[in-house]
């Protein structure tokens, strides 16, 4: 077979695989985490903002810095994906797509403080705990409760 013919066959095979894969995933019931698909979307705030829902007017709240400590944003996203209480949620790093905003301040061995707000900025829950995993669990329980209340009102 000629080299250009092999290239055409190879490219056609790749195109067929690319077309078939999403359909196979749909049939298998696979879900796409990039879309909320009716699930609440959580955005983890890197710091406290005066207006988390709007990227144009967002400003850091005075006294919300990490005092030289690294923020725990990546670790929080990791916990959101691992905790069974959070499995019904979608995480997103684009705040404009979020239904809920999570602010979690790591206390450096003194525990964690957290607060969750909805799109409108209403704080739906807040709390603290020594372990990061427990804070994330509490956050997910609060979001799940709020999400269910809104679903039952519709």
C-alpha positions as CSV (number, residue, x, y, z in Angstrom):
1,X,0.0,0.0,0.0
2,X,1.3,3.5,-0.8
3,X,2.4,5.8,2.0
4,X,-0.3,8.4,1.3
5,X,-3.0,5.7,1.3
6,X,-1.8,4.5,4.7
7,X,-2.1,8.0,6.0
8,X,-5.6,8.4,4.7
9,X,-6.6,5.0,6.2
10,X,-5.0,6.0,9.6
11,X,-6.7,9.4,9.6
12,X,-10.1,7.8,8.8
13,X,-9.6,5.3,11.6
14,X,-8.8,8.1,14.1
15,X,-11.9,10.1,13.0
16,X,-14.1,7.0,13.4
17,X,-12.7,6.4,16.9
18,X,-13.2,10.1,17.8
19,X,-16.8,9.9,16.7
20,X,-17.6,6.6,18.4
21,X,-16.0,7.3,21.8
22,X,-18.5,9.9,23.0
23,X,-21.4,7.7,21.9
24,X,-20.0,4.7,23.7
25,X,-19.6,6.8,26.9
26,X,-23.2,8.0,26.6
27,X,-24.4,4.4,26.2
28,X,-22.3,3.3,29.2
29,X,-23.8,6.1,31.3
30,X,-20.6,8.0,31.7
31,X,-21.0,11.5,33.0
32,X,-19.0,14.6,32.0
33,X,-17.8,16.7,34.9
34,X,-17.3,19.7,32.7
35,X,-21.1,20.2,32.7
36,X,-23.2,20.6,35.8
37,X,-26.0,18.5,34.1
38,X,-28.4,19.6,36.9
39,X,-25.9,19.3,39.6
40,X,-24.8,22.2,41.8
41,X,-21.4,23.7,40.7
42,X,-18.9,24.7,43.4
43,X,-16.2,27.3,42.9
44,X,-13.4,27.4,45.6
45,X,-12.5,31.0,46.2
46,X,-8.7,31.6,46.4
47,X,-9.4,34.5,48.9
48,X,-12.3,36.5,50.3
49,X,-13.8,38.8,47.7
50,X,-16.3,41.6,48.3
51,X,-18.3,40.5,45.2
52,X,-17.5,36.8,44.3
53,X,-20.1,36.6,41.5
54,X,-18.8,39.4,39.4
55,X,-15.2,39.3,38.0
56,X,-15.4,43.0,37.1
57,X,-15.8,44.4,40.6
58,X,-14.1,41.7,42.8
59,X,-11.9,43.1,45.5
60,X,-10.0,41.3,48.3
61,X,-11.6,41.9,51.7
62,X,-9.2,43.6,54.1
63,X,-7.7,41.1,56.5
64,X,-8.4,38.0,54.3
65,X,-4.8,37.4,53.3
66,X,-3.1,34.1,54.1
67,X,-0.3,35.8,56.1
68,X,2.4,34.2,54.0
69,X,0.8,30.7,54.0
70,X,-0.1,29.0,50.7
71,X,-3.9,28.8,50.1
72,X,-5.3,25.3,50.1
73,X,-7.4,25.7,46.9
74,X,-6.1,22.7,45.1
75,X,-6.4,20.5,48.2
76,X,-10.0,21.7,48.7
77,X,-10.8,20.7,45.1
78,X,-9.1,17.3,45.7
79,X,-11.3,16.8,48.8
80,X,-14.4,17.8,46.9
81,X,-13.7,15.1,44.4
82,X,-12.9,12.4,47.0
83,X,-15.6,12.9,49.6
84,X,-18.7,10.7,49.2
85,X,-20.8,13.6,50.5
86,X,-19.7,15.7,47.5
87,X,-20.2,13.1,44.7
88,X,-23.4,14.8,43.5
89,X,-21.7,18.1,42.8
90,X,-19.6,19.5,40.0
91,X,-16.4,21.5,40.7
92,X,-15.4,24.3,38.4
93,X,-12.5,26.7,38.4
94,X,-14.5,29.3,36.4
95,X,-16.5,31.4,39.0
96,X,-19.1,32.6,36.4
97,X,-20.3,29.0,36.1
98,X,-20.7,28.4,39.8
99,X,-23.9,28.0,41.8
100,X,-22.0,28.1,45.1
101,X,-18.9,29.8,46.3
102,X,-16.7,28.2,49.0
103,X,-14.3,30.3,51.0
104,X,-12.1,28.1,53.2
105,X,-9.4,29.6,55.3
106,X,-6.7,27.3,56.5
107,X,-5.7,28.0,60.1
108,X,-2.2,26.4,60.0
109,X,-2.7,23.8,62.6
110,X,-5.5,25.8,64.4
111,X,-8.3,24.4,62.2
112,X,-10.2,25.7,59.3
113,X,-12.9,28.3,58.9
114,X,-15.3,28.1,56.0
115,X,-18.3,29.9,54.5
116,X,-20.5,29.0,51.5
117,X,-22.7,31.5,49.6
118,X,-25.1,31.1,46.7
119,X,-24.9,33.0,43.4
120,X,-26.5,36.1,45.0
121,X,-23.9,36.2,47.7
122,X,-26.2,35.0,50.5
123,X,-24.2,33.0,53.0
124,X,-26.0,29.7,53.4
125,X,-23.7,28.1,55.9
126,X,-20.4,28.6,57.8
127,X,-18.4,26.7,60.3
128,X,-15.0,25.4,61.4
129,X,-13.2,22.2,62.1
130,X,-9.7,21.0,62.8
131,X,-9.5,18.7,59.7
132,X,-9.8,20.0,56.2
133,X,-11.7,16.9,55.2
134,X,-14.3,17.5,57.8
135,X,-14.7,21.1,56.7
136,X,-15.3,19.9,53.1
137,X,-17.8,17.3,54.3
138,X,-19.7,20.0,56.2
139,X,-19.7,22.2,53.2
140,X,-21.1,19.5,51.0
141,X,-23.8,18.7,53.5
142,X,-24.8,22.4,53.6
143,X,-24.8,22.8,49.9
144,X,-26.8,19.5,49.4
145,X,-29.5,20.7,51.9
146,X,-29.7,24.2,50.2
147,X,-29.9,22.6,46.7
148,X,-32.7,20.2,47.8
149,X,-34.7,23.1,49.3
150,X,-34.4,25.1,46.0
151,X,-35.3,22.0,44.0
152,X,-38.4,21.3,46.1
153,X,-39.5,25.0,45.7
154,X,-39.4,24.8,41.9
